[in-house]
Amino acid sequence: MSHPFLTSCGVLSVVMGLASFAPAPVAGQSHTAAARTAKAWTPPRTPDGQPDLQGMWTNATITPFERPRALADKPFLSEQEAAVLEQQAAERRATADETPKPGDVGSYNDVWFDAGTKVVATRQTSLVVDPPDGRVPLKPSAEAARDHNLTNVDSFESMSQWDRCISRGPGRMFPAGYNNAYQIVQTPGYVAIVHEMIHEARIIPIDGRPHLDPSVRLWTGDPRGHWEGDTLVVETTNFNGKGWIATNAASGRIRGVPHSDALHLVERFRRVDADTITYQVTIEDPNVYTRPWTVAIPLGRDDSYQMFEYACHEGNKAVEHVLSAARAEEKRAAEATTKK
């Protein structure tokens, strides 16, 4: 059983660790980071001539989703700062206590997480790279809706699509505390991405067909892909507006933020060397954000990684139990008030 409410201790710890570094000039750092991904390299081709993205890829990282406010003017880490944080993450994993704490039934310890021990190769201080401050430009109304979703237990409708075993959500490429693997398969006219988390498969047509009629609305949207040189560009529209943009705790303050049916995603996959795909997604939803925003996450090839079935919660009883427990608590509180 896997649980979306879990928070990756490694991600939270690295946020605290990053904040301990005082902001410093970053002249040259961005050029160094860019140089690592801008080397001239010709990707192999599939039999039908597509740039070959196939394989098993992972994106586990200790880089936080948003930039800590203490690092507002520091988009990149130095090599030394990155090494310190990675050493701290490795030490946490090596000394993880396998013994549950008394009364602790709400989460796992580090032994059960697979959130990675490395910052992203570019050494950026957040996965959000635009706006320049590394923060998601949420509207106040979106924050209020998030707070309601994370605290309300009146109905299953305020629970995430992940909790309900429907889908990981539009932010399915955002790293979580575990299950951060993606298998890419290509055939003539299509690219397929199998996501380890919740065991979803995306079938992306790249044959030039138009999007579905706007009246057709889907939980995971309607993707259409095309090649711009060696970059696979995937545009997804036709969302039903019933889900959250991000459903895992590693996404920080945007977990619980709903998206509307105006959500529009543009993803870019470019293989820059034998073992790296640069991935970017730009998210636009004028009902939720004050402007579009972009996330950048390198994907690393890992041919030794093996996916196992993600079974969600056994018997699909978790939602029923959460809601029935809330009703029992309300009944107990009402009875206590009556007795007074």
C-alpha contacts under 8 A as a table, 3 or more apart, distances in Angstrom:
res1	aa1	res2	aa2	distance
1	M	310	Y	7.91
1	M	311	A	6.51
1	M	312	C	5.68
1	M	313	H	5.25
1	M	314	E	6.69
2	S	310	Y	7.73
2	S	311	A	7.77
2	S	312	C	5.87
2	S	313	H	6.71
3	H	6	L	6.04
3	H	163	D	7.62
3	H	312	C	7.75
3	H	313	H	7.73
4	P	162	W	6.82
4	P	163	D	6.51
4	P	247	T	6.78
4	P	248	N	5.40
4	P	249	A	7.16
5	F	248	N	6.55
5	F	249	A	6.24
6	L	106	G	7.57
6	L	107	S	5.53
6	L	108	Y	7.29
6	L	177	G	7.66
6	L	248	N	7.43
6	L	249	A	6.25
7	T	12	L	7.80
7	T	107	S	7.39
7	T	177	G	6.88
7	T	248	N	7.62
7	T	249	A	4.91
7	T	250	A	6.14
8	S	11	V	5.36
8	S	12	L	6.51
8	S	110	D	7.96
8	S	113	F	6.92
8	S	115	A	6.74
8	S	176	A	7.32
8	S	177	G	4.81
8	S	249	A	7.08
8	S	250	A	6.07
9	C	12	L	5.24
9	C	13	S	6.01
9	C	109	N	7.69
9	C	110	D	6.79
10	G	13	S	5.10
10	G	14	V	6.14
10	G	62	I	6.27
10	G	89	A	6.48
10	G	92	R	7.91
10	G	110	D	7.65
10	G	115	A	6.69
10	G	116	G	7.93
10	G	117	T	7.92
11	V	14	V	5.25
11	V	15	V	6.40
11	V	61	T	7.93
11	V	62	I	5.17
11	V	63	T	6.89
11	V	64	P	5.97
11	V	115	A	7.40
11	V	250	A	6.45
12	L	15	V	5.23
12	L	16	M	6.57
12	L	64	P	7.68
12	L	250	A	7.82
13	S	16	M	5.18
13	S	17	G	6.13
14	V	17	G	4.72
14	V	18	L	5.88
14	V	62	I	6.19
14	V	63	T	6.93
14	V	64	P	6.98
14	V	85	L	6.71
14	V	89	A	7.70
15	V	18	L	5.20
15	V	19	A	6.24
15	V	63	T	7.74
15	V	64	P	5.99
15	V	68	P	6.46
16	M	19	A	5.20
16	M	20	S	6.62
17	G	20	S	5.29
17	G	21	F	7.34
17	G	85	L	6.82
18	L	21	F	5.65
18	L	68	P	7.37
18	L	71	L	7.59
18	L	85	L	7.68
18	L	125	T	7.77
19	A	22	A	7.30
19	A	68	P	6.21
19	A	69	R	7.75
19	A	70	A	5.42
19	A	71	L	6.36
21	F	71	L	7.76
21	F	81	E	7.93
22	A	70	A	7.50
22	A	71	L	7.24
23	P	70	A	7.30
23	P	71	L	5.58
23	P	72	A	7.70
23	P	73	D	6.26
23	P	74	K	5.51
24	A	73	D	7.73
24	A	74	K	6.40
25	P	74	K	7.19
26	V	29	Q	5.30
26	V	30	S	7.05
26	V	74	K	6.62
26	V	75	P	7.49
26	V	76	F	6.69
27	A	30	S	7.04
28	G	31	H	5.13
28	G	32	T	6.15
29	Q	32	T	5.04
29	Q	33	A	6.18
29	Q	76	F	6.47
29	Q	77	L	7.63
29	Q	78	S	7.06
30	S	33	A	5.08
30	S	34	A	6.01
30	S	76	F	6.78
31	H	34	A	5.07
31	H	35	A	6.03
32	T	35	A	5.19
32	T	36	R	6.76
33	A	36	R	5.53
33	A	37	T	7.22
33	A	121	A	7.56
33	A	122	T	4.66
33	A	123	R	6.92
34	A	37	T	5.45
34	A	38	A	6.00
34	A	122	T	7.07
35	A	38	A	5.06
35	A	39	K	6.43
36	R	39	K	6.49
36	R	122	T	7.44
37	T	272	V	6.27
37	T	278	T	7.86
38	A	272	V	7.36
39	K	272	V	7.46
40	A	272	V	7.95
41	W	272	V	6.31
41	W	273	D	6.25
42	T	272	V	7.89
42	T	273	D	7.90
43	P	51	P	5.90
43	P	52	D	6.52
43	P	230	D	7.78
43	P	271	R	6.61
43	P	272	V	7.28
43	P	273	D	7.04
43	P	274	A	7.52
44	P	51	P	5.98
44	P	52	D	5.48
45	R	48	D	7.62
45	R	49	G	5.23
45	R	50	Q	5.32
45	R	51	P	4.66
45	R	52	D	4.91
46	T	49	G	5.15
46	T	50	Q	5.23
46	T	51	P	6.38
46	T	52	D	5.37
46	T	186	Q	7.80
47	P	50	Q	7.55
48	D	188	P	6.34
51	P	230	D	5.89
52	D	186	Q	7.79
52	D	271	R	7.94
53	L	184	I	6.53
53	L	185	V	7.61
53	L	186	Q	7.69
53	L	270	R	7.96
53	L	271	R	6.53
53	L	277	I	7.77
54	Q	183	Q	7.20
54	Q	184	I	4.74
54	Q	185	V	5.15
54	Q	186	Q	6.55
55	G	183	Q	5.67
55	G	184	I	5.51
55	G	185	V	7.03
55	G	301	R	7.00
55	G	302	D	7.94
55	G	303	D	7.03
56	M	181	A	6.89
56	M	182	Y	5.84
56	M	183	Q	4.50
56	M	184	I	6.62
56	M	301	R	5.79
56	M	302	D	5.63
56	M	303	D	5.76
56	M	305	Y	7.00
57	W	181	A	5.66
57	W	182	Y	5.17
57	W	183	Q	6.16
57	W	184	I	7.82
57	W	299	L	5.71
57	W	300	G	5.26
57	W	301	R	4.45
57	W	302	D	5.68
57	W	303	D	7.88
58	T	180	N	5.46
58	T	181	A	4.40
58	T	182	Y	6.14
58	T	299	L	5.43
58	T	300	G	5.33
58	T	301	R	6.51
58	T	302	D	6.83
59	N	175	P	6.15
59	N	180	N	5.82
59	N	181	A	6.94
59	N	297	I	6.94
59	N	298	P	6.50
59	N	299	L	4.97
59	N	300	G	6.34
60	A	114	D	7.28
60	A	115	A	5.10
60	A	116	G	4.80
60	A	117	T	7.99
60	A	118	K	7.98
60	A	175	P	5.67
60	A	176	A	7.21
60	A	177	G	7.80
60	A	178	Y	7.62
60	A	180	N	5.67
61	T	115	A	5.93
61	T	116	G	4.82
61	T	117	T	6.34
61	T	118	K	5.44
61	T	119	V	5.46
61	T	120	V	6.21
61	T	175	P	7.09
62	I	86	E	7.93
62	I	89	A	7.78
62	I	115	A	6.72
62	I	116	G	6.07
62	I	117	T	5.96
62	I	118	K	5.70
62	I	119	V	5.21
62	I	120	V	7.69
63	T	118	K	7.59
63	T	119	V	4.94
63	T	120	V	6.35
63	T	124	Q	7.66
63	T	125	T	6.36
63	T	126	S	5.87
63	T	127	L	6.80
64	P	67	R	6.60
64	P	125	T	7.03
64	P	126	S	5.16
64	P	127	L	6.44
64	P	250	A	7.61
64	P	251	S	7.92
65	F	126	S	5.22
65	F	127	L	4.75
65	F	128	V	6.13
65	F	250	A	7.04
65	F	251	S	5.57
65	F	252	G	6.84
66	E	125	T	7.97
66	E	126	S	4.92
66	E	127	L	6.20
66	E	128	V	5.61
66	E	134	G	5.51
66	E	135	R	5.33
66	E	136	V	7.26
66	E	251	S	7.83
66	E	252	G	7.50
67	R	71	L	6.53
67	R	72	A	6.77
67	R	75	P	7.95
67	R	125	T	5.83
67	R	126	S	4.64
67	R	127	L	7.77
67	R	128	V	7.36
67	R	133	D	7.07
67	R	134	G	5.00
67	R	135	R	6.25
68	P	71	L	5.48
68	P	72	A	6.76
68	P	126	S	7.98
69	R	72	A	5.02
71	L	74	K	5.04
71	L	75	P	7.42
71	L	125	T	7.84
72	A	75	P	7.40
72	A	133	D	5.52
72	A	134	G	7.50
73	D	133	D	7.05
74	K	77	L	7.38
74	K	125	T	7.23
75	P	124	Q	5.62
75	P	125	T	5.37
75	P	126	S	7.44
75	P	132	P	7.91
75	P	133	D	7.67
75	P	134	G	7.66
76	F	122	T	7.73
76	F	123	R	5.48
76	F	124	Q	4.31
76	F	125	T	5.28
77	L	80	Q	7.93
77	L	81	E	5.85
77	L	82	A	6.01
77	L	123	R	5.36
77	L	124	Q	6.31
77	L	125	T	6.36
78	S	81	E	5.20
78	S	82	A	6.23
78	S	123	R	7.41
79	E	82	A	5.18
79	E	83	A	6.14
79	E	123	R	7.81
80	Q	83	A	5.09
80	Q	84	V	6.28
81	E	84	V	5.20
81	E	85	L	6.43
82	A	85	L	5.29
82	A	86	E	6.19
82	A	119	V	6.64
82	A	123	R	6.82
83	A	86	E	5.13
83	A	87	Q	6.08
84	V	87	Q	5.18
84	V	88	Q	6.27
85	L	88	Q	5.08
85	L	89	A	6.25
85	L	119	V	7.87
86	E	89	A	5.05
86	E	90	A	6.17
86	E	117	T	5.65
86	E	118	K	5.34
86	E	119	V	6.86
87	Q	90	A	5.08
87	Q	91	E	6.17
87	Q	117	T	7.97
88	Q	91	E	5.13
88	Q	92	R	6.28
89	A	92	R	5.15
89	A	93	R	6.41
89	A	117	T	5.29
89	A	118	K	7.77
90	A	93	R	5.17
90	A	94	A	6.19
90	A	117	T	5.83
91	E	94	A	4.98
91	E	95	T	6.13
92	R	95	T	5.33
92	R	96	A	5.78
92	R	110	D	7.46
93	R	96	A	5.23
93	R	110	D	6.13
93	R	111	V	6.82
96	A	109	N	7.01
96	A	110	D	5.52
96	A	111	V	5.90
97	D	100	P	7.68
97	D	109	N	7.01
97	D	110	D	7.53
97	D	111	V	7.39
98	E	109	N	6.94
98	E	111	V	6.44
100	P	104	D	6.59
100	P	109	N	7.63
101	K	104	D	5.31
104	D	107	S	7.11
108	Y	111	V	7.71
108	Y	112	W	6.12
108	Y	113	F	7.36
109	N	112	W	6.00
109	N	113	F	7.05
110	D	113	F	5.14
110	D	114	D	7.94
113	F	177	G	5.57
113	F	178	Y	5.52
114	D	177	G	5.67
114	D	178	Y	4.40
114	D	179	N	7.15
114	D	180	N	7.95
115	A	175	P	7.66
115	A	176	A	6.50
115	A	177	G	4.48
115	A	178	Y	5.47
115	A	180	N	7.82
119	V	123	R	6.12
119	V	124	Q	7.99
120	V	123	R	5.39
120	V	124	Q	6.84
120	V	297	I	7.25
120	V	298	P	6.76
121	A	124	Q	7.95
121	A	298	P	7.28
124	Q	127	L	7.10
126	S	129	V	6.77
126	S	134	G	6.09
127	L	134	G	7.51
127	L	295	V	5.40
127	L	296	A	5.54
127	L	297	I	6.26
128	V	131	P	7.51
128	V	134	G	4.89
128	V	135	R	6.47
128	V	136	V	7.27
128	V	293	W	7.55
128	V	294	T	5.86
128	V	295	V	4.32
128	V	296	A	6.44
129	V	132	P	6.16
129	V	133	D	7.68
129	V	134	G	5.29
129	V	293	W	7.89
129	V	294	T	5.84
129	V	295	V	5.62
129	V	296	A	6.39
130	D	133	D	7.14
130	D	134	G	5.93
130	D	135	R	7.62
130	D	293	W	5.34
130	D	294	T	5.00
130	D	295	V	7.07
131	P	134	G	5.65
131	P	135	R	6.45
131	P	136	V	7.28
131	P	137	P	7.67
131	P	293	W	6.06
131	P	294	T	7.35
132	P	135	R	7.81
136	V	254	I	7.76
136	V	289	Y	7.86
136	V	293	W	6.59
137	P	289	Y	5.46
137	P	290	T	5.65
137	P	291	R	6.49
137	P	292	P	7.91
137	P	293	W	7.30
138	L	142	A	6.20
138	L	143	E	6.74
138	L	288	V	6.28
138	L	289	Y	4.64
138	L	290	T	6.29
139	K	142	A	5.23
139	K	143	E	6.60
139	K	288	V	5.75
139	K	289	Y	5.27
139	K	290	T	5.99
140	P	143	E	5.10
140	P	144	A	6.28
141	S	144	A	5.08
141	S	145	A	6.22
141	S	288	V	7.42
142	A	145	A	5.04
142	A	146	R	6.12
142	A	257	V	6.07
142	A	258	P	7.05
142	A	288	V	5.47
142	A	289	Y	7.67
143	E	146	R	5.00
143	E	147	D	6.23
143	E	257	V	6.75
144	A	147	D	5.16
144	A	148	H	6.31
145	A	148	H	5.10
145	A	149	N	6.20
145	A	256	G	7.79
145	A	257	V	6.57
145	A	258	P	7.03
146	R	149	N	5.07
146	R	150	L	6.21
146	R	254	I	7.62
146	R	255	R	7.34
146	R	256	G	4.62
146	R	257	V	4.53
146	R	258	P	6.77
147	D	150	L	5.29
147	D	151	T	6.33
147	D	256	G	7.33
148	H	151	T	5.42
148	H	152	N	5.59
148	H	158	S	7.71
149	N	152	N	5.53
149	N	158	S	4.95
149	N	159	M	6.42
149	N	256	G	5.90
149	N	257	V	7.88
150	L	158	S	7.76
150	L	159	M	7.64
150	L	256	G	6.13
152	N	155	S	7.62
152	N	158	S	6.53
153	V	156	F	7.30
153	V	158	S	7.12
153	V	159	M	7.83
153	V	322	V	7.62
153	V	323	L	6.16
153	V	326	A	6.59
154	D	158	S	7.72
154	D	323	L	6.99
154	D	326	A	7.82
155	S	158	S	5.99
155	S	159	M	7.57
155	S	323	L	7.02
156	F	159	M	5.29
156	F	164	R	7.85
156	F	319	V	6.81
156	F	323	L	7.51
157	E	160	S	7.67
159	M	163	D	6.33
159	M	164	R	7.13
160	S	163	D	5.18
160	S	164	R	6.42
160	S	243	G	6.37
160	S	244	W	6.28
160	S	247	T	6.40
160	S	256	G	7.15
161	Q	164	R	5.02
161	Q	165	C	6.17
161	Q	166	I	5.15
161	Q	167	S	5.50
161	Q	168	R	6.64
161	Q	169	G	6.76
161	Q	243	G	5.85
161	Q	244	W	7.19
161	Q	247	T	7.71
162	W	165	C	4.95
162	W	166	I	5.91
162	W	167	S	5.33
162	W	168	R	5.02
162	W	169	G	7.09
162	W	198	I	7.70
162	W	247	T	6.37
163	D	166	I	7.81
163	D	319	V	7.22
164	R	167	S	7.99
164	R	316	N	7.86
164	R	319	V	6.66
165	C	168	R	7.92
165	C	198	I	7.27
165	C	312	C	6.23
165	C	313	H	7.74
165	C	316	N	7.72
167	S	198	I	6.66
167	S	200	E	7.25
167	S	219	W	7.45
167	S	220	T	7.40
168	R	171	G	7.29
168	R	172	R	5.46
168	R	197	M	6.97
168	R	198	I	6.25
168	R	200	E	7.88
168	R	246	A	7.86
168	R	247	T	6.74
169	G	172	R	5.51
169	G	219	W	7.58
169	G	220	T	6.54
169	G	243	G	6.82
169	G	244	W	6.46
169	G	245	I	6.14
169	G	246	A	6.35
169	G	247	T	6.89
170	P	220	T	6.34
170	P	244	W	7.58
170	P	245	I	5.45
170	P	246	A	6.92
171	G	174	F	5.47
171	G	245	I	5.55
171	G	246	A	5.09
171	G	247	T	7.71
172	R	175	P	7.97
172	R	195	H	7.71
172	R	197	M	7.95
172	R	246	A	7.46
174	F	246	A	7.83
174	F	251	S	7.33
175	P	178	Y	7.89
175	P	180	N	5.93
175	P	250	A	7.09
175	P	251	S	7.85
176	A	179	N	7.16
176	A	180	N	6.47
176	A	248	N	6.14
176	A	249	A	7.31
176	A	250	A	5.44
176	A	251	S	7.57
177	G	180	N	7.80
177	G	250	A	6.67
179	N	196	E	5.60
179	N	197	M	5.34
180	N	195	H	7.97
180	N	196	E	6.63
180	N	197	M	6.96
181	A	195	H	6.37
181	A	196	E	5.39
181	A	197	M	7.70
181	A	305	Y	7.92
181	A	307	M	7.39
182	Y	193	I	6.40
182	Y	194	V	5.53
182	Y	195	H	4.80
182	Y	196	E	6.09
183	Q	193	I	5.60
183	Q	194	V	5.04
183	Q	195	H	6.76
184	I	191	V	7.18
184	I	192	A	5.74
184	I	193	I	4.61
184	I	194	V	6.48
185	V	191	V	5.98
185	V	192	A	5.14
185	V	193	I	6.45
186	Q	190	Y	6.03
186	Q	191	V	4.58
186	Q	192	A	6.20
187	T	190	Y	5.34
187	T	191	V	6.39
189	G	205	P	5.90
189	G	206	I	5.10
189	G	207	D	4.94
190	Y	203	I	6.81
190	Y	204	I	5.51
190	Y	205	P	4.56
190	Y	206	I	5.32
190	Y	207	D	7.24
191	V	203	I	6.19
191	V	204	I	5.14
191	V	205	P	6.59
191	V	206	I	7.13
192	A	201	A	6.77
192	A	202	R	5.42
192	A	203	I	4.61
192	A	204	I	5.94
193	I	201	A	5.60
193	I	202	R	5.09
193	I	203	I	6.80
194	V	199	H	6.94
194	V	200	E	5.80
194	V	201	A	4.26
194	V	202	R	6.34
195	H	198	I	7.21
195	H	199	H	5.59
195	H	200	E	5.14
195	H	201	A	6.05
195	H	202	R	7.94
196	E	199	H	4.92
196	E	200	E	6.93
196	E	307	M	6.36
196	E	308	F	7.58
196	E	309	E	7.67
196	E	310	Y	6.95
197	M	200	E	7.07
197	M	310	Y	6.45
198	I	310	Y	5.30
198	I	311	A	7.22
198	I	312	C	6.55
199	H	309	E	6.57
199	H	310	Y	5.49
203	I	223	P	7.92
204	I	223	P	5.70
204	I	224	R	5.78
204	I	225	G	6.16
204	I	234	V	7.73
205	P	208	G	7.53
205	P	209	R	7.43
205	P	223	P	7.27
205	P	224	R	5.48
205	P	225	G	5.92
206	I	209	R	7.56
206	I	224	R	6.23
206	I	225	G	4.57
206	I	226	H	5.16
206	I	227	W	7.93
207	D	225	G	7.84
207	D	226	H	7.55
208	G	224	R	7.78
208	G	225	G	7.76
208	G	226	H	7.22
209	R	224	R	7.63
210	P	224	R	7.61
211	H	222	D	6.66
211	H	223	P	7.53
211	H	224	R	6.81
211	H	237	T	7.74
212	L	216	V	6.50
212	L	222	D	6.91
212	L	238	N	7.53
213	D	216	V	5.70
214	P	217	R	7.07
214	P	238	N	6.13
215	S	238	N	7.95
216	V	238	N	6.56
217	R	221	G	6.81
217	R	238	N	4.93
217	R	239	F	5.23
217	R	240	N	4.60
217	R	261	D	7.88
218	L	221	G	4.85
218	L	222	D	7.05
218	L	238	N	6.23
218	L	239	F	5.02
218	L	240	N	5.02
219	W	239	F	5.81
219	W	240	N	5.59
219	W	241	G	7.60
219	W	242	K	7.16
219	W	243	G	7.15
220	T	239	F	6.28
221	G	236	T	5.83
221	G	237	T	5.34
221	G	238	N	4.91
221	G	239	F	4.28
221	G	240	N	7.28
222	D	236	T	5.21
222	D	237	T	5.29
222	D	238	N	5.57
222	D	239	F	7.21
223	P	234	V	6.33
223	P	235	E	5.58
223	P	236	T	4.14
223	P	237	T	6.63
224	R	234	V	5.55
224	R	235	E	5.39
224	R	236	T	6.34
225	G	232	L	6.72
225	G	233	V	5.45
225	G	234	V	4.19
225	G	235	E	6.27
226	H	232	L	5.91
226	H	233	V	5.44
226	H	234	V	6.65
227	W	230	D	6.51
227	W	231	T	5.63
227	W	232	L	4.73
227	W	233	V	6.00
228	E	231	T	5.17
228	E	232	L	6.43
228	E	233	V	6.88
230	D	270	R	6.27
230	D	271	R	7.63
231	T	268	R	6.33
231	T	269	F	5.55
231	T	270	R	4.57
231	T	271	R	7.61
232	L	267	E	7.95
232	L	268	R	5.60
232	L	269	F	5.04
232	L	270	R	6.41
233	V	266	V	6.86
233	V	267	E	5.62
233	V	268	R	4.66
233	V	269	F	6.61
234	V	265	L	7.86
234	V	266	V	5.65
234	V	267	E	5.00
234	V	268	R	6.46
235	E	264	H	7.38
235	E	265	L	5.65
235	E	266	V	4.54
235	E	267	E	6.45
236	T	264	H	5.96
236	T	265	L	5.14
236	T	266	V	6.56
237	T	262	A	7.77
237	T	263	L	6.63
237	T	264	H	5.23
237	T	265	L	6.86
238	N	261	D	6.74
238	N	262	A	7.73
238	N	263	L	7.82
239	F	260	S	7.52
239	F	261	D	5.02
239	F	262	A	7.21
239	F	263	L	6.48
240	N	243	G	7.82
240	N	260	S	7.23
240	N	261	D	5.07
241	G	258	P	7.61
241	G	259	H	5.53
241	G	260	S	3.98
241	G	261	D	4.04
241	G	262	A	7.48
241	G	263	L	7.63
242	K	258	P	7.36
242	K	259	H	7.11
242	K	260	S	7.08
242	K	261	D	7.85
243	G	258	P	5.72
243	G	259	H	6.11
244	W	247	T	6.37
244	W	255	R	7.36
244	W	256	G	5.72
244	W	257	V	5.38
244	W	258	P	4.07
244	W	259	H	5.48
245	I	254	I	7.49
245	I	255	R	7.29
245	I	256	G	7.42
245	I	257	V	6.06
245	I	258	P	5.93
245	I	259	H	5.66
246	A	251	S	6.57
246	A	254	I	6.39
246	A	255	R	4.97
246	A	256	G	6.62
246	A	257	V	7.03
247	T	251	S	7.61
247	T	255	R	5.26
247	T	256	G	6.37
248	N	251	S	5.94
248	N	252	G	7.99
248	N	255	R	6.20
249	A	252	G	5.61
249	A	255	R	6.26
251	S	254	I	6.04
251	S	255	R	5.81
252	G	255	R	5.92
253	R	256	G	7.91
254	I	257	V	5.33
258	P	288	V	7.71
259	H	262	A	7.87
259	H	263	L	6.39
259	H	285	D	7.17
259	H	287	N	7.90
259	H	288	V	6.64
260	S	263	L	5.74
260	S	285	D	6.92
260	S	287	N	6.57
260	S	288	V	7.32
262	A	285	D	5.61
262	A	286	P	7.21
262	A	287	N	7.30
263	L	283	I	7.35
263	L	284	E	5.85
263	L	285	D	4.55
263	L	286	P	7.88
264	H	283	I	6.12
264	H	284	E	5.18
264	H	285	D	6.35
265	L	281	V	6.69
265	L	282	T	5.81
265	L	283	I	4.95
265	L	284	E	6.44
266	V	281	V	5.52
266	V	282	T	5.26
266	V	283	I	6.83
267	E	279	Y	7.19
267	E	280	Q	5.59
267	E	281	V	4.21
267	E	282	T	6.48
268	R	278	T	7.77
268	R	279	Y	5.59
268	R	280	Q	5.18
268	R	281	V	6.35
269	F	277	I	6.34
269	F	278	T	5.85
269	F	279	Y	4.83
269	F	280	Q	6.90
270	R	277	I	5.33
270	R	278	T	5.30
270	R	279	Y	6.74
271	R	274	A	7.43
271	R	276	T	5.85
271	R	277	I	4.11
271	R	278	T	6.25
272	V	275	D	7.99
272	V	276	T	5.86
272	V	277	I	5.87
272	V	278	T	6.86
273	D	276	T	5.37
273	D	277	I	7.35
274	A	301	R	7.89
275	D	300	G	5.65
275	D	301	R	4.75
275	D	302	D	7.90
276	T	298	P	6.65
276	T	299	L	5.64
276	T	300	G	4.86
276	T	301	R	6.16
277	I	298	P	5.82
277	I	299	L	5.00
277	I	300	G	6.62
278	T	296	A	7.44
278	T	297	I	6.53
278	T	298	P	4.62
278	T	299	L	6.23
279	Y	296	A	5.73
279	Y	297	I	5.32
279	Y	298	P	5.64
279	Y	299	L	6.81
280	Q	294	T	6.83
280	Q	295	V	5.57
280	Q	296	A	4.40
280	Q	297	I	6.39
281	V	294	T	5.56
281	V	295	V	5.44
281	V	296	A	6.73
282	T	292	P	6.62
282	T	293	W	5.53
282	T	294	T	4.25
282	T	295	V	6.57
283	I	292	P	5.52
283	I	293	W	5.45
283	I	294	T	6.25
284	E	289	Y	7.29
284	E	291	R	6.94
284	E	292	P	4.51
284	E	293	W	6.83
285	D	288	V	5.55
285	D	289	Y	5.91
285	D	291	R	7.85
285	D	292	P	7.14
286	P	289	Y	5.44
286	P	290	T	6.44
286	P	291	R	6.93
289	Y	292	P	6.90
302	D	305	Y	5.59
311	A	314	E	7.03
312	C	316	N	7.58
313	H	316	N	5.36
313	H	317	K	6.99
313	H	318	A	6.46
314	E	317	K	6.82
316	N	319	V	7.27
317	K	320	E	5.33
317	K	321	H	6.14
318	A	321	H	5.09
318	A	322	V	6.09
319	V	322	V	5.15
319	V	323	L	6.26
320	E	323	L	5.37
320	E	324	S	6.03
321	H	324	S	5.09
321	H	325	A	5.90
322	V	325	A	5.26
322	V	326	A	6.33
323	L	326	A	5.09
323	L	327	R	6.34
324	S	327	R	5.07
324	S	328	A	6.21
325	A	328	A	5.01
325	A	329	E	6.23
326	A	329	E	5.11
326	A	330	E	6.24
327	R	330	E	5.07
327	R	331	K	6.16
328	A	331	K	5.06
328	A	332	R	6.15
329	E	332	R	5.09
329	E	333	A	6.15
330	E	333	A	5.08
330	E	334	A	6.12
331	K	334	A	5.07
331	K	335	E	6.15
332	R	335	E	5.16
332	R	336	A	6.21
333	A	336	A	5.13
333	A	337	T	6.30
334	A	337	T	5.13
334	A	338	T	6.24
335	E	338	T	5.05
335	E	339	K	6.29
336	A	339	K	5.28
336	A	340	K	6.63
337	T	340	K	5.33
